[in-house]
Amino acid sequence: MKRIIAVEDGLEDLIEYLKARGFIAMPWNEAVGEVDAVIYRGRKLKEIAALPIENMIEQMGGNSFGVLLVNAEGRTHEEIYEIIKNRIYDHFI
């Protein structure tokens, strides 16, 4: 797994943090092809659908299954890293 992460503009420090931990992280307008996660902040799902990530989903053949959406609002870099690494927001068991 390449672990490609598309990150909303304005979160450049998070991109560097994720790169230092082995992820391929980039602004989402630069992401081409499949991505494993999309990091955004403080938006409603309806607003996200109108953003350039649509192009990423189209390039994946219209199949968005398996893309983790992570809302960075109110989370530390470490919390976001753990969400991506474990592919879950919280341990529920």
N, C-alpha and C positions, 0 to 999 in steps of 0.2 A: 504494500500500500504506500503510495507516494505521500499521502497526507497533505494535500493541497488545500490551503485555507484562503478564501476570498474575504477581505476585510473592508468595511465601509470607510470612505474618506474621513480623515480627521482622527483616525486611530493608528497613526504611523508608529507610535511608540509600542503599541501592541504587536504590530507586524515584526518589529525588531526583536521583541521578547520571544515571540513564537519561533522565529528563525533561529535564535540562539538555542532553542530546545529541539531542533531537528525538523521542524515543519517547513514546508514551502509556503510562505505567506506573502500575499501581495494585495494591493488595492483591487477591489472587485471589478473595476473597469479595465484592468490589465489581465484578468484571469481569462484563459482561453481553454475550452474543453471542460472536462469533468473536474469538479471540486468535491472535497470531502465535507467541508463545512463553510458556512457563510456567517460572518460575524457582523452584526448591526447593532445599533443602539436606539432605544426608545421609540421605536416605530410600531405601528400596528401592522399585522400581516397584510392587510389590504394595501397599505402604502408600500410595503416591500415588493409586492407583486408588480408594481408600476416602475420599479427600478431596473437598472441594467442586468440584474441577475437573471432576468428572463432569457437573455441571450445565452447565458451559461446553460440553462435548462434545455433550450432549443438545441444547443450543440451536443447535448447528451441524448439526443433523439427524443426529446420531450419527456423523458423519464426522470423525474426529480427524486425518485425513491432512493433513500440512502444519504441524502444531503442533510447534514445537521445544521439547523438554524440556531444561532446562539445570540441572545440579546445581551449585549455587554453593559447595558445600563445598570449602574450600581454594583458592578462586579469588579474585583481586582483582576490583574493579569493572571495571577496564580489560579484563581477560581475558574477563569475562562480556559486556561490550559488544562485543568483537571476535567472540565466538562468535555473538551475535545478529546482528550486522551481516553477517557472512559466512555465517551459517547452517551452520557446521561447527565442530566442536570443535578440530580440528587440521589443519594442512596435511599431507596424506599423499603428495603428489607433489613 
